[in-house]
Amino acid sequence: MIDMFQLYDQAILTWLNDNLSSLLVGRTTQMLIATPRRGFAEVFSGRLVDNNTLTLPRISITRLDHANDPERYCKTRVRRLGWCDDDAKKRLISAKFPSPVTIPYQIDLWTRFVSEMNLWEQKFLTEFDAQYIYITIRPDDVWQDKSHATHLDGGIVDNSDLEPDEGERAIRKTVNLRMEGRLYDQSWVLTPVVKAFEAQWRNSETEDLYYRAYFPPLDVLAVGDGNQKVFNVNTLRTPISESTLLINTVIGGSGDLTTDDGNGNLSGPNASGTVDYTTGAISLTYTTAPDDTEDITATYFTSV
């Protein structure tokens, strides 16, 4: 299981490094993850032995108490995440809807010069001019990138005088951030999904077929003659949704199915080829020709 909280910590750390460190040209900013009980003690561990002074500039990041956020609870308990990445593409990935959590952070900014602190404060106030920004994490390749609102709670507090024994004068200011995070479920469920079906209307006594319908609709691409193996045809509807194309025919008296792989390639036990999802153009080559008078049909979903 992935440590989601660590991902959020790293996202905050990355944002601070990208937005604050770059402001101090020629200066190296020390950054560290602290804890609620050892916030200043962690900073003290960075003092130089020879002169007992802090290595500045420095940023200390402390994750405070976090809790579930019922106001962002979603009643839809299942989240669909797309098709399973297998050859058949016939299984849908789903998971529990992410659990909403509030994750507060305390950011302690340390500098020796007022001009450096001014740049950092200015950056915070301009970036959070709407009181929040979006910070992105990537739980995994299934959930992919997710953005989360991160709020500036209150203003910037000057705590410089709260540490009278810090040796040389150091400027310390505190910023409180509140992230609207989510904990993403990784116990995925793979559900088989019917991608096409056929409905038949028959006489209840004689079983004679009156009518049949297909969903998605059935296109007749060509008719076999027992000899032709190569077919260059076009579908009737476009654009084609990836991984939904099913091409059927009869070879040697038995049904033959060819499918697409989602990347424009067609494959089956007796055929190979390509499909252009935008134009509907299909190039199909059979190792054995479809039977005489047998239709070559296609069912597929469109993306519009």
Secondary structure by P-SEA (a helix, b strand, c coil): ccaaaaaaaaaaaaaaaaccccccccbbbbbbbbccccaaaaaaaacccccccccccbbbbbbcbbbbbcccccccccccccccccccccbbbbcccbbbbbbbbbbbbbbccaaaaaaaaaaaaaaacccbbbbbbbccccccbbbbbbbbccccccccccccccccbbbbbbbbbbbbbbbbbcbbbbbbbbccbbbbbbccccccccccccccccccccccccccccccccccccccccccbbbbbbcccbbbbbbbccccccccccccccccccccbbbbbbcccccccccbbbbbbbcc
